[in-house]
Amino acid sequence: MTTTIITGSASGMGAAVRRRLLADGERVIGIDLRDAEIHADLSTRHGREAAIDGALSQSGGRIDKLICCAGLGPHVDPATLVASVNYFGVVTLLDGLFEALRQGKAPCAVVVSSNSATLQSWAGSPLRDAYLAGDEDGVHALVRAAQEAGGEQAAQAGYLAYASAKNAVAAAARQRAASWGRAGVRLNVVAPGAVETPMLQAGLRDPRYGDAIRDFLPPLGRRAQPDEVAALIAFLCRPEAAYLHGNVVFIDGGVDAAQRPLAF
């Protein structure tokens, strides 16, 4: 029986992945604030350490799959929490559980990013550079500066934190592809568009972002269901996907293709 660690396992995409893997007979160890085998707050350094310690203890130091689904939407205040969970909560667990993954059978990891990561260029951005340098305090300072600027910039600070974190976490995963591949551990990223989750519903209720979310539909004309994203994640972990490594796979109903038809 394989052992899978899933962050954000209590709701949304994480819960959908959990249901699917349990149905497949896998052992699942969930990490979330509630309703999980390990309760941990990935927005804090202490919480990340607790999550890693719990995962290593409950898995016996041998992990076959790591699925990083935990994340916060742009509507969450303060926006620094969004940056902390969506980037630092992911990369800390990737690195902290890497050696346990090396002990697994055909081990792999999947990180959930977002198609929002590519809707603007982050090349040369001080915010992106701070993420990739591991400078959490620096990221917080830049996000707070946007919040304190007032006007439209302040209103969009949550989106800034969200999109930049999702871009940086995809870049961080790809940066690890060479060393992880040599160690025999596959690592891929999925980039969903809008998915019918509690997080999306909270965003729809937010006066800053609700109209933009409501009015923006992909070429396929609908939002994704969590089980559709879970199916892709499950496939990326299967033997049939054994040569997929270091990829960012979009599952967004065609949004990325429509926005960037010549960039791929």
C-alpha positions as CSV (number, residue, x, y, z in Angstrom):
1,M,0.0,0.0,0.0
2,T,1.3,3.4,-1.0
3,T,1.5,6.3,1.5
4,T,0.4,9.7,0.2
5,I,0.6,13.1,2.1
6,I,-1.9,15.7,1.0
7,T,-1.9,19.2,2.2
8,G,-5.2,21.1,2.2
9,S,-7.0,17.7,2.5
10,A,-10.1,18.9,4.3
11,S,-11.8,20.8,1.5
12,G,-11.8,21.7,-2.2
13,M,-9.3,20.1,-4.5
14,G,-7.4,18.5,-1.6
15,A,-10.5,16.7,-0.4
16,A,-11.3,15.5,-3.9
17,V,-7.8,14.1,-4.3
18,R,-8.1,12.4,-0.9
19,R,-11.4,10.8,-1.9
20,R,-10.0,9.5,-5.1
21,L,-6.8,8.0,-3.6
22,L,-8.7,6.4,-0.8
23,A,-11.1,4.8,-3.3
24,D,-8.0,3.5,-5.0
25,G,-6.9,1.8,-1.8
26,E,-4.1,4.1,-0.9
27,R,-3.1,5.2,2.6
28,V,-3.7,9.0,2.9
29,I,-2.3,11.3,5.6
30,G,-3.9,14.6,5.4
31,I,-2.6,18.0,6.6
32,D,-5.0,20.8,7.3
33,L,-6.2,23.2,10.0
34,R,-9.0,20.7,10.8
35,D,-10.5,17.3,9.8
36,A,-7.1,15.8,9.0
37,E,-4.6,13.4,10.4
38,I,-2.2,16.3,11.0
39,H,-3.4,19.7,12.2
40,A,-1.0,22.4,11.1
41,D,-1.0,26.0,10.1
42,L,1.2,26.3,7.0
43,S,1.2,30.1,7.2
44,T,3.7,29.9,10.0
45,R,7.2,28.5,10.4
46,H,6.2,26.5,13.5
47,G,3.1,25.1,11.7
48,R,5.3,23.9,8.7
49,E,7.7,22.2,11.1
50,A,4.8,20.5,12.9
51,A,3.4,19.4,9.5
52,I,6.8,17.9,8.5
53,D,7.3,16.2,11.8
54,G,3.8,14.8,11.8
55,A,4.2,13.5,8.2
56,L,7.6,11.8,9.0
57,S,6.2,10.3,12.2
58,Q,3.0,8.9,10.7
59,S,4.6,7.7,7.5
60,G,7.6,6.1,9.2
61,G,9.9,8.2,7.1
62,R,8.8,6.7,3.8
63,I,6.5,8.6,1.5
64,D,5.4,7.6,-2.0
65,K,3.4,10.6,-3.0
66,L,3.2,14.2,-1.8
67,I,0.3,16.4,-3.1
68,C,0.5,20.1,-2.2
69,C,-3.0,21.4,-2.5
70,A,-3.2,23.8,0.5
71,G,-3.7,27.4,-0.5
72,L,-5.5,30.6,0.2
73,G,-7.4,32.8,-2.3
74,P,-6.7,36.5,-3.0
75,H,-9.7,37.6,-0.9
76,V,-8.0,36.5,2.4
77,D,-6.7,39.3,4.7
78,P,-4.0,40.0,5.4
79,A,-2.5,39.3,2.0
80,T,0.7,38.3,3.7
81,L,-1.0,35.0,4.7
82,V,-1.7,34.3,1.1
83,A,2.0,34.6,0.2
84,S,3.0,32.5,3.2
85,V,0.7,29.6,2.6
86,N,0.8,29.5,-1.2
87,Y,4.6,29.7,-1.5
88,F,6.5,29.1,1.7
89,G,4.0,26.5,3.0
90,V,4.6,24.5,-0.2
91,V,8.4,24.7,-0.7
92,T,9.1,24.1,2.9
93,L,7.2,20.8,2.8
94,L,8.8,19.9,-0.6
95,D,12.3,20.3,0.8
96,G,11.4,18.9,4.3
97,L,9.9,15.7,2.9
98,F,12.3,15.1,0.0
99,E,14.4,12.5,1.8
100,A,11.3,10.6,2.9
101,L,10.1,10.7,-0.8
102,R,13.5,9.2,-1.9
103,Q,12.6,6.2,0.3
104,G,9.3,5.6,-1.5
105,K,8.3,3.4,-4.3
106,A,8.2,5.2,-7.7
107,P,7.9,8.5,-5.6
108,C,6.4,11.7,-7.0
109,A,5.1,15.0,-5.9
110,V,2.5,17.3,-7.4
111,V,2.2,21.0,-6.6
112,V,-1.0,23.0,-7.2
113,S,-0.3,26.4,-8.8
114,S,-2.8,28.4,-10.9
115,N,-3.3,29.8,-14.4
116,S,-3.2,33.2,-12.7
117,A,0.6,32.7,-12.5
118,T,1.0,33.5,-16.2
119,L,-1.5,36.3,-16.7
120,Q,1.3,38.8,-16.3
121,S,5.1,38.7,-16.5
122,W,7.0,38.2,-13.3
123,A,10.4,38.3,-14.9
124,G,12.6,40.7,-12.9
125,S,10.0,41.3,-10.3
126,P,11.5,42.1,-6.8
127,L,8.5,40.1,-5.3
128,R,9.3,37.0,-7.4
129,D,13.0,37.3,-6.6
130,A,12.2,37.5,-2.9
131,Y,10.1,34.3,-3.0
132,L,12.8,32.4,-4.9
133,A,15.5,33.6,-2.4
134,G,13.4,32.3,0.5
135,D,13.0,35.8,1.9
136,E,9.6,35.5,3.6
137,D,10.0,38.8,5.5
138,G,11.0,40.5,2.3
139,V,7.9,39.2,0.5
140,H,5.7,40.4,3.4
141,A,7.2,43.8,3.3
142,L,6.5,44.1,-0.5
143,V,2.9,42.9,-0.1
144,R,2.3,45.2,2.9
145,A,3.7,48.1,0.8
146,A,1.0,47.4,-1.8
147,Q,-1.7,47.2,0.8
148,E,-0.6,50.5,2.3
149,A,-0.3,52.3,-1.0
150,G,-4.0,53.0,-1.1
151,G,-6.4,53.1,-4.1
152,E,-6.4,50.4,-6.8
153,Q,-3.0,49.0,-5.7
154,A,-4.3,48.4,-2.2
155,A,-7.5,46.8,-3.5
156,Q,-5.5,44.4,-5.6
157,A,-2.9,43.5,-3.0
158,G,-4.5,40.1,-2.4
159,Y,-4.4,39.3,-6.1
160,L,-0.7,40.4,-6.2
161,A,0.2,38.1,-3.4
162,Y,-1.8,35.2,-4.9
163,A,-0.6,35.4,-8.5
164,S,3.0,36.1,-7.6
165,A,3.1,33.2,-5.1
166,K,1.5,30.8,-7.7
167,N,4.1,31.9,-10.3
168,A,7.0,31.6,-7.9
169,V,5.9,28.1,-6.6
170,A,5.8,26.8,-10.2
171,A,9.2,28.2,-10.8
172,A,10.5,26.7,-7.6
173,A,9.2,23.3,-8.6
174,R,10.9,23.5,-12.0
175,Q,14.1,24.7,-10.4
176,R,14.1,21.4,-8.4
177,A,13.4,19.2,-11.4
178,A,17.0,18.4,-12.2
179,S,18.1,17.4,-8.7
180,W,14.9,15.6,-7.9
181,G,15.0,13.7,-11.2
182,R,18.5,12.5,-10.5
183,A,17.3,11.3,-7.1
184,G,14.5,9.4,-8.8
185,V,11.7,11.6,-7.5
186,R,9.3,13.1,-10.1
187,L,7.9,16.5,-9.5
188,N,5.1,18.2,-11.5
189,V,2.8,21.2,-11.2
190,V,-0.8,21.6,-12.1
191,A,-2.2,25.0,-12.9
192,P,-6.0,25.1,-12.6
193,G,-8.3,27.9,-13.6
194,A,-11.4,28.6,-11.6
195,V,-12.6,25.5,-9.7
196,E,-15.9,25.1,-7.9
197,T,-14.6,25.1,-4.4
198,P,-15.4,26.8,-1.1
199,M,-12.4,29.1,-1.8
200,L,-13.9,30.2,-5.1
201,Q,-17.3,30.8,-3.4
202,A,-15.6,33.0,-0.9
203,G,-13.9,35.0,-3.7
204,L,-17.3,35.4,-5.4
205,R,-18.7,37.0,-2.3
206,D,-15.7,39.5,-2.0
207,P,-16.6,43.0,-3.3
208,R,-13.0,43.4,-4.6
209,Y,-12.9,40.3,-6.7
210,G,-16.4,38.9,-7.0
211,D,-17.4,40.5,-10.3
212,A,-14.1,39.7,-12.1
213,I,-14.5,36.0,-11.0
214,R,-18.1,35.9,-12.0
215,D,-17.7,37.5,-15.4
216,F,-14.7,35.6,-16.5
217,L,-15.4,32.2,-18.0
218,P,-12.9,30.1,-20.0
219,P,-13.4,29.1,-23.7
220,L,-15.1,25.9,-22.5
221,G,-17.8,28.1,-20.9
222,R,-17.7,26.6,-17.4
223,R,-15.6,26.3,-14.3
224,A,-13.9,23.1,-13.4
225,Q,-15.1,20.6,-10.8
226,P,-12.7,19.5,-8.0
227,D,-12.9,15.9,-9.2
228,E,-11.6,16.9,-12.6
229,V,-8.5,18.4,-11.1
230,A,-8.1,15.4,-8.8
231,A,-8.2,13.1,-11.8
232,L,-5.3,14.9,-13.4
233,I,-3.3,14.8,-10.2
234,A,-4.0,11.1,-9.8
235,F,-2.8,10.5,-13.3
236,L,0.4,12.4,-12.8
237,C,1.2,10.0,-9.9
238,R,0.5,6.9,-11.9
239,P,3.0,4.6,-13.7
240,E,1.6,5.7,-17.0
241,A,3.0,9.2,-16.3
242,A,6.4,7.9,-15.3
243,Y,8.2,10.1,-17.9
244,L,6.3,13.3,-17.0
245,H,8.6,15.4,-14.8
246,G,9.2,19.1,-14.3
247,N,6.1,20.1,-16.2
248,V,3.4,22.7,-15.5
249,V,0.2,21.2,-16.7
250,F,-2.7,23.6,-17.3
251,I,-6.3,22.5,-16.5
252,D,-8.2,25.7,-17.1
253,G,-10.7,25.2,-19.8
254,G,-8.5,26.9,-22.4
255,V,-7.8,30.2,-20.6
256,D,-4.0,30.0,-20.8
257,A,-4.2,29.1,-24.5
258,A,-6.6,32.0,-25.2
259,Q,-4.4,34.5,-23.3
260,R,-1.1,33.3,-24.6
261,P,-1.5,31.4,-27.8
262,L,2.1,31.8,-28.9
263,A,3.7,31.2,-25.5
264,F,4.1,27.7,-24.3
